[in-house]
């Protein structure tokens, strides 16, 4: 069952496609079959979770920044502040051998951000609100709920 966030993400994907004057079938044709109409349609309905990698590929296909594919936040003020503010990941805790396997995508995501920024201080990594929203897509949850989960797992660094 699609979460509210997945539905809002899907609506945003549909809006971008429609702004570009494309039908689902045209997306498949223009992409040379790379993007199947049925797959893009399932993303747009929120029936299928879209990975960050696929979201990045779609942003390239539509020629828009990833942030434009993400739904705009309309959360309560506490959630907005958590999602909009920067959070710090404790990279040492994310690299533990006994890390919960469900958190490995967070670790890979953090590593990718480090590579993009050339930031290898090795202790903490600050992720921005739009990074947090993208990461929450992986988990099919709202950014606020993801922050709570990361706090519970003990992988957030103290400011």
C-alpha positions as a Markdown table, in Angstrom:
| # | Residue | x | y | z |
|---|---|---|---|---|
| 1 | Unk | 0.0 | 0.0 | 0.0 |
| 2 | Unk | 1.3 | 3.4 | -1.0 |
| 3 | Unk | 2.3 | 5.8 | 1.8 |
| 4 | Unk | 1.1 | 9.4 | 1.7 |
| 5 | Unk | 4.7 | 10.4 | 0.7 |
| 6 | Unk | 4.8 | 7.9 | -2.2 |
| 7 | Unk | 1.5 | 9.3 | -3.4 |
| 8 | Unk | 2.8 | 12.9 | -3.3 |
| 9 | Unk | 6.1 | 11.9 | -5.0 |
| 10 | Unk | 4.1 | 10.1 | -7.7 |
| 11 | Unk | 1.9 | 13.2 | -8.2 |
| 12 | Unk | 5.0 | 15.3 | -8.6 |
| 13 | Unk | 6.5 | 12.8 | -11.1 |
| 14 | Unk | 3.2 | 12.9 | -13.1 |
| 15 | Unk | 3.1 | 16.7 | -13.0 |
| 16 | Unk | 6.7 | 17.0 | -14.4 |
| 17 | Unk | 5.9 | 14.5 | -17.1 |
| 18 | Unk | 2.7 | 16.3 | -18.1 |
| 19 | Unk | 4.5 | 19.7 | -18.0 |
| 20 | Unk | 6.8 | 18.3 | -20.6 |
| 21 | Unk | 3.8 | 17.3 | -22.7 |
| 22 | Unk | 4.6 | 13.6 | -22.6 |
| 23 | Unk | 2.2 | 10.6 | -22.2 |
| 24 | Unk | 3.5 | 7.5 | -20.5 |
| 25 | Unk | 3.8 | 5.8 | -23.9 |
| 26 | Unk | 5.8 | 8.7 | -25.2 |
| 27 | Unk | 8.2 | 8.5 | -22.2 |
| 28 | Unk | 8.8 | 4.8 | -23.2 |
| 29 | Unk | 9.3 | 5.8 | -26.9 |
| 30 | Unk | 11.5 | 8.8 | -26.3 |
| 31 | Unk | 13.7 | 6.9 | -23.8 |
| 32 | Unk | 14.2 | 4.1 | -26.3 |
| 33 | Unk | 12.5 | 1.7 | -24.0 |
| 34 | Unk | 14.7 | 2.6 | -21.0 |
| 35 | Unk | 11.6 | 3.8 | -19.1 |
| 36 | Unk | 8.7 | 1.4 | -19.5 |
| 37 | Unk | 5.3 | 3.1 | -19.5 |
| 38 | Unk | 4.0 | 0.6 | -16.9 |
| 39 | Unk | 6.9 | 1.3 | -14.6 |
| 40 | Unk | 6.7 | 5.1 | -14.8 |
| 41 | Unk | 2.9 | 4.8 | -14.3 |
| 42 | Unk | 3.4 | 2.7 | -11.2 |
| 43 | Unk | 5.8 | 5.3 | -9.8 |
| 44 | Unk | 3.3 | 8.0 | -10.5 |
| 45 | Unk | 0.5 | 6.1 | -8.7 |
| 46 | Unk | 2.7 | 5.4 | -5.8 |
| 47 | Unk | 2.3 | 1.7 | -6.3 |
| 48 | Unk | 6.0 | 1.1 | -6.7 |
| 49 | Unk | 8.8 | 2.6 | -4.6 |
| 50 | Unk | 11.4 | 4.5 | -6.6 |
| 51 | Unk | 15.0 | 4.2 | -5.5 |
| 52 | Unk | 17.2 | 7.3 | -5.3 |
| 53 | Unk | 19.3 | 6.0 | -8.2 |
| 54 | Unk | 16.1 | 5.7 | -10.4 |
| 55 | Unk | 15.0 | 9.1 | -9.2 |
| 56 | Unk | 18.3 | 10.6 | -10.3 |
| 57 | Unk | 18.0 | 8.9 | -13.7 |
| 58 | Unk | 14.5 | 10.2 | -14.1 |
| 59 | Unk | 15.7 | 13.7 | -13.3 |
| 60 | Unk | 18.3 | 13.4 | -16.1 |
| 61 | Unk | 15.7 | 12.1 | -18.5 |
| 62 | Unk | 13.3 | 15.0 | -17.7 |
| 63 | Unk | 16.3 | 17.4 | -17.5 |
| 64 | Unk | 15.3 | 18.8 | -14.1 |
| 65 | Unk | 17.1 | 18.8 | -10.8 |
| 66 | Unk | 16.2 | 15.8 | -8.5 |
| 67 | Unk | 14.8 | 18.4 | -6.0 |
| 68 | Unk | 12.1 | 19.3 | -8.5 |
| 69 | Unk | 10.9 | 15.7 | -8.6 |
| 70 | Unk | 10.4 | 15.6 | -4.8 |
| 71 | Unk | 7.1 | 16.7 | -3.4 |
| 72 | Unk | 7.1 | 20.1 | -1.6 |
| 73 | Unk | 6.7 | 19.7 | 2.1 |
| 74 | Unk | 3.3 | 20.5 | 3.7 |
| 75 | Unk | 4.1 | 18.9 | 7.0 |
| 76 | Unk | 3.4 | 20.4 | 10.5 |
| 77 | Unk | 5.9 | 22.9 | 11.7 |
| 78 | Unk | 7.9 | 20.4 | 13.8 |
| 79 | Unk | 8.2 | 18.1 | 10.8 |
| 80 | Unk | 9.1 | 20.9 | 8.5 |
| 81 | Unk | 11.9 | 22.1 | 10.8 |
| 82 | Unk | 13.3 | 18.5 | 11.0 |
| 83 | Unk | 13.1 | 18.1 | 7.3 |
| 84 | Unk | 14.3 | 21.5 | 6.4 |
| 85 | Unk | 17.1 | 21.7 | 8.9 |
| 86 | Unk | 20.4 | 19.9 | 8.4 |
| 87 | Unk | 21.0 | 16.7 | 10.3 |
| 88 | Unk | 24.3 | 15.1 | 11.1 |
| 89 | Unk | 25.0 | 11.5 | 10.5 |
| 90 | Unk | 27.6 | 9.8 | 12.6 |
| 91 | Unk | 29.7 | 8.1 | 9.9 |
| 92 | Unk | 31.5 | 5.9 | 12.5 |
| 93 | Unk | 28.3 | 4.4 | 13.7 |
| 94 | Unk | 27.1 | 3.9 | 10.1 |
| 95 | Unk | 30.2 | 2.0 | 9.2 |
| 96 | Unk | 29.9 | -0.5 | 12.1 |
| 97 | Unk | 29.9 | -4.2 | 11.1 |
| 98 | Unk | 26.8 | -4.8 | 13.2 |
| 99 | Unk | 24.8 | -2.1 | 11.5 |
| 100 | Unk | 21.2 | -3.1 | 11.0 |
| 101 | Unk | 21.0 | -4.3 | 7.3 |
| 102 | Unk | 18.0 | -2.0 | 6.7 |
| 103 | Unk | 20.3 | 1.0 | 7.3 |
| 104 | Unk | 22.8 | 0.1 | 4.7 |
| 105 | Unk | 21.1 | 2.3 | 2.1 |
| 106 | Unk | 21.7 | 5.3 | 4.5 |
| 107 | Unk | 25.4 | 4.3 | 4.7 |
| 108 | Unk | 25.7 | 4.1 | 0.9 |
| 109 | Unk | 23.8 | 7.4 | 0.5 |
| 110 | Unk | 26.1 | 9.1 | 2.9 |
| 111 | Unk | 29.1 | 7.7 | 1.1 |
| 112 | Unk | 27.8 | 9.0 | -2.2 |
| 113 | Unk | 27.3 | 12.5 | -0.7 |
| 114 | Unk | 30.8 | 12.3 | 0.6 |
| 115 | Unk | 32.1 | 11.5 | -2.9 |
| 116 | Unk | 30.1 | 14.3 | -4.5 |
| 117 | Unk | 31.3 | 16.9 | -1.9 |
| 118 | Unk | 34.8 | 15.6 | -1.5 |
| 119 | Unk | 34.1 | 15.6 | 2.2 |
| 120 | Unk | 36.1 | 12.9 | 3.9 |
| 121 | Unk | 36.5 | 14.1 | 7.5 |
| 122 | Unk | 35.4 | 10.6 | 8.5 |
| 123 | Unk | 33.4 | 11.5 | 11.6 |
| 124 | Unk | 30.1 | 13.2 | 10.7 |
| 125 | Unk | 28.3 | 14.2 | 7.6 |
| 126 | Unk | 25.7 | 16.9 | 7.4 |
| 127 | Unk | 22.8 | 16.2 | 5.1 |
| 128 | Unk | 20.5 | 18.8 | 3.9 |
| 129 | Unk | 16.7 | 18.9 | 3.8 |
| 130 | Unk | 16.5 | 17.9 | 0.1 |
| 131 | Unk | 19.0 | 15.0 | 0.8 |
| 132 | Unk | 16.8 | 13.9 | 3.6 |
| 133 | Unk | 13.7 | 13.9 | 1.4 |
| 134 | Unk | 15.5 | 11.9 | -1.2 |
| 135 | Unk | 16.7 | 9.4 | 1.4 |
| 136 | Unk | 13.1 | 9.1 | 2.8 |
| 137 | Unk | 12.0 | 8.0 | -0.7 |
| 138 | Unk | 14.1 | 4.8 | -0.2 |
| 139 | Unk | 12.2 | 4.0 | 3.0 |
| 140 | Unk | 8.8 | 5.1 | 1.7 |
| 141 | Unk | 8.3 | 7.4 | 4.6 |
| 142 | Unk | 8.2 | 11.1 | 5.5 |
| 143 | Unk | 11.4 | 12.8 | 6.4 |
| 144 | Unk | 10.3 | 13.4 | 10.0 |
| 145 | Unk | 9.7 | 9.7 | 10.5 |
| 146 | Unk | 13.0 | 8.9 | 9.0 |
| 147 | Unk | 14.8 | 11.3 | 11.4 |
| 148 | Unk | 13.0 | 9.6 | 14.3 |
| 149 | Unk | 14.1 | 6.2 | 13.0 |
| 150 | Unk | 17.7 | 7.4 | 12.6 |
| 151 | Unk | 17.6 | 8.8 | 16.2 |
| 152 | Unk | 16.3 | 5.5 | 17.5 |
| 153 | Unk | 19.0 | 3.6 | 15.7 |
| 154 | Unk | 21.7 | 5.9 | 17.2 |
| 155 | Unk | 23.3 | 7.0 | 13.9 |
| 156 | Unk | 22.7 | 10.7 | 14.3 |
| 157 | Unk | 25.5 | 12.8 | 15.7 |
| 158 | Unk | 24.8 | 15.3 | 18.4 |
| 159 | Unk | 25.2 | 18.9 | 17.4 |
